[in-house]
């Protein structure tokens, strides 16, 4: 679930990518802007990640024909496309990724961003390490979370060239943030789902802000997750729903807004309203693991310090360490068999 802060800041550490990579539908969207006097975005790529199937399709810009242009585990050399160069922009070479969404996105964008400038609009270790592997002129990474900022500096700075790469702490509601800047590629990796926590009701405003940062001919890429299906009745889905309900209850009782995933249909409609046209879509399977479920419960336990009602705090802690964790053995068995991914599209 995006980023939150540990203690108050620790929830934010690498959980933007780790906790939020849950076993339901994920989507990735990417968009490009047409070169015109109005500088209006005209081409988008939307990718959905979900278990139980896969699809890919392309819609070209209006009036144009085809154009030819030449936490996640990090261990596959195929990460950024089969011909991706091996580069080292920092003190150490960035490791490769096995994440299917990043591999796909690397292939889609290959030859389209060249050695351009890239914005990681909701950064975390996974997305930034992946970008550090690319032959880019410069990377600008932004997070609204102090804990995530510290985590990225600790874990990723060694892979970056800090003479040209920047890591910023800022909120997209601040219109002065990156004012006047534009980028060849803008990446929003699991960012929309975190908006309510940091900037309530700002989902549309965020997309508008990102649109202005994409250069004509550039790309906007979004990765996200479909909301959970509350009607799911299988034990694995029930476990996920229970763990997330505990987490969100702690947020609300601590006077914080929980994360809110946005369905890709809504994202597609908003991109179209902003002048983007869908280019590509891909569905990826997500696998449930004990670790992913446990992170939500551990996160909730950390946030209990924000809950003032002692009786509620005690009951929630007992529940978080009780019934959900009783299902872990069953989930672990099925994840090892590889059949616990869930489709919510």
N, C-alpha and C positions, 0 to 999 in steps of 0.2 A: 504494500500500500504505500505508495510514494514515499514521502519523507516526513518524519516527524522528528522531534527533538529528543535527546536523551535526557534522563531524569526529566527535566523539562526538555533537555536537548538530546538525550540519548536515543529517543525513539526515532530520531531523524537519521540515525547514522546510515548504514548502507541499506536501510529497509525500504527506501524508495523502490529499489529494484528487487531486493531479495524478498521482502514480505509480500509485495504486491504481485509477484509472479505466481499467481495462484492457479489452480487447476481448472480454470474456466476459459471462456473465449477471450482472446486478446486480439487487438487490432493494431495495425500499423498503417498510417496514412502518410502519403507523400505528395507534395504539390509543387508545381512549377509555375512561374509567372511569364506571361507572354510579353515580348518586347513591343510596347506601344506608347503613344504619347501620354496616355492616361496611366501607364504603368500598372495596369490591372492584372491580377493573377488569373491565369486561365487554364492551368493544367494541374491536376492533383493525382496523387497515388494513395489509395487506401488499402491497407492490409489488415486482415482480421486473423487473430490467432486463437484457435479453439481446437478442442479435441474432436476426433470423430470425422475428419474429412479435410479436404483441401481444395482450393480453387484459385485460379489466377485469371484475370482478364484485364484488357487495356482499352481505354477510351482516349483517342487522340484529340488534340486541341481542335476547336471548331474551325472548319475551313482549311485544315492542313492534312497532308498525307503523311504516311509513315516517315520517321526520321531515323537515320542510322548514326549513332555516335558511339565513337569508340570509347540474492544474489545470485547469477549465471556462472556456469563453469567456463574456463578460459583455456582450452587446450587444442583446438583444431586449426590447422593451417588453412583450411578452406574458408575461414571466417569471412573474408572480405572479397570473395570471388576467386576463381581459380587462377587468375593472373595477377592478383594483388601483389605489389612489391613488398619485400621485407625491408622495413625502415626502422630506424631508431632516432627519434627526435629528442629524447631526453638522456639522462644518465644511463638508463637501462632501456632495452627494447621492450615494448609493450607485448604482453602475451596475447596469443590468439584466443578466439572465442568459439564455443560450440553452439551458441545461441542461434536458433534457426531464423528468427526474425532479423537479427543483425546480418547473418549470412545472406539472406534474401535481399535485404536492403542494400548491402554492399554490391550485389550483382546488378540491382536495378539502377543504382547511381553510378556504377562504374563508367568512366568516360564522360560523365556529365558534370562532375564537380572539379575535375582536374586537380590543380594545386590551389584551389580556391580557399576562401575563408568560410568557416563553419561556426554556427552558434548552437551550443547544447543548452537549450532553454530551461530545462529542468534536470540539471546534471546529477550524476551519481557515479560511483566507481565503474559500473558496467559500461554505460554509454561512453564515458570519457576514455576509458582504456581502449575501447573499440575504435574511437576516433583517433586516438594517439597512434594507432597502427596505420592510419591512412596517410598518403602523401599530400598533406594539406599545407597551405601557406601559413594559416594561423587558426587556432581554436579559441573561441570565447565561450566559457561555461558559466552558467548562472544558477544559483540556488537561493531560495528564500529561507533556508534553514541553517542556522549557525552550526548545529551538530553535523549536518551533511557537509558543510563547507570544511569543517575541521577534518572529517573523515577523508574527503577527497584529497585534501592537502597532504594528509599522512600516507594515503595508499596510492595515489596516482601522480603526485608531483614529480616523482622520479622518472616518469615516462614522458613528461612534457618538456618542451623548450620554453622556459619561463621568460625568455627574452622576447617571445612573440605570442605565446599562449597566455590567456588571462582567466582567472577564476574569481568571479564576482559574487558578492552576497547582496541580493536585492529582490524586491517584490515587483512583479509586473504591473501592479496597480500604480507604481511610481512612473509617471510619464517621462521623467528625466532619465530613466534607466536606458542606456544605449541610444539615447536620442541622437538622431541623425545618422545612425549606423545602418548598414545593410550587409547581407551575407549571401553567399552562393547556395548554401544549404542551411536550413534551420531545422533542428531535430528537437522534437518534444517527446521524450521517452517516458511514458507513463506519467505525464504531467497533468492532463485534464482531470484525472481522478483525485488529484491532491488539491485542486483549486479551492474547494470549499473549506478545507482546513486552514489554509493560509490567506485566502482572499475570497470570502463567501460570495456566491452568486456571480462569479466573475468569469465563468466559462466562455461566454460569447466575447466578453472584453478581452480575454486572453488571446483568442483566435484572431481578433482584430489587431491586437498588438503584434502578434507574430507575422500576420500578413504584411504589415508595413516594413518588416525587417527582411523580407525575401526580395532579393534583387530580380529585376526582369530577366527571365530565362533561368532563374534559380529554382530551388526545390524546397518545399515544406514537407517534412516527414514526421508523422505522428505514430506513436506506439501506445496502445492502451488495452484495456480488458473489459469485456462485456460484464454488466452487472450480474450478480448471482441469480439463479433461478430459485426463488423462494418456495416454489411448489415441488422442488425435487424431493423425492422420498427415499432414494437409496441411502444406505448407511454412510457411504463416503461423503456424499453431498451434505447430508445432515451434519456430519462432523465439521465440515468447512463452515456451514451456516452458523453452527453453534459457536465455533471459535470466533468468527467475525462479529457475531452478536455481542459476545462478551467484550471484545475490543471496543466496539462502537458504544456500548453502554457506558464503559469507563470514560470514554471521551465526553459523552453528553453530561454525565454526572460531574465531571471535572470542569464543566462549562467550556468545553472545546467542541468545535464542529468536527464530526467524523469525515472520513474520506467518502467521496461519492463518485463511483464510476459512471461514465457516460456511454450509452450504447453507440455502436458505430453507425447505425442508421441516423441518429441525431447528428453525429459528427459529419457524416456525408452531406446532410441537408445544410448544415451551417457552412461548410466549405463551399457548397454551390451558391449559397446566398452571398458569400464574400467574393464570388467571381471565379472560384476554382472549378475545374472540371476533372472528374475522376479519371485516373489513368490506369492504375493497377490495384489489384486486390489479391491477398493471399491469406489463407487460413492455416494456422499452425496448431499442432497438439500441445497441450500443457499437461504436465504430469504432477500429480499430487505426491508429496513426500511428507513423512513425519516432521521433518525439519521445518517445512513451510507452515504447517499447522501450528507447530510449537512456537514459531516466531510470533504469531498473532497473540498467543496466550502470554508469552513472556512480555511482549509489548504492553498488553493490558495490565499485567502485574506492575510494570514500571510506572505506568500512568496512574495507578491507584493512589499515589501520593497527592494527586490533585483533587481527589474526592474527599470532601469534608465530613460526610455522614459516616460515622464509625461502623454502625450496624450494616449499612449497605456495603461498605468496603470489605468487611469481614465475610459477608455472604458471597460477594463476587469472587473474592480470593479463593474461598472454599470451592465454588463452582468451577473456577478456572483450573484448579489443580485436581478436580475430581472427574466428573462425568466425561468431558471431552477427551481427557488423556487416557481414559479406560479403553478407548477405541483404537489407540495407537498401534497395538500389536496387529490388529486386523488390517488396518490401513497399510502398515509396513509390509505385510505379506503380499497384499495385492499390488503395491507399487513395485515390488521386486518382480512381479509377473508382468508389469507394464500395462495393466488394464484399468488404471484408475483415472485416466484423463477424462474430463467431462466436457461435453459440448453444450453451450448455452445459447448458440446463435438461433 
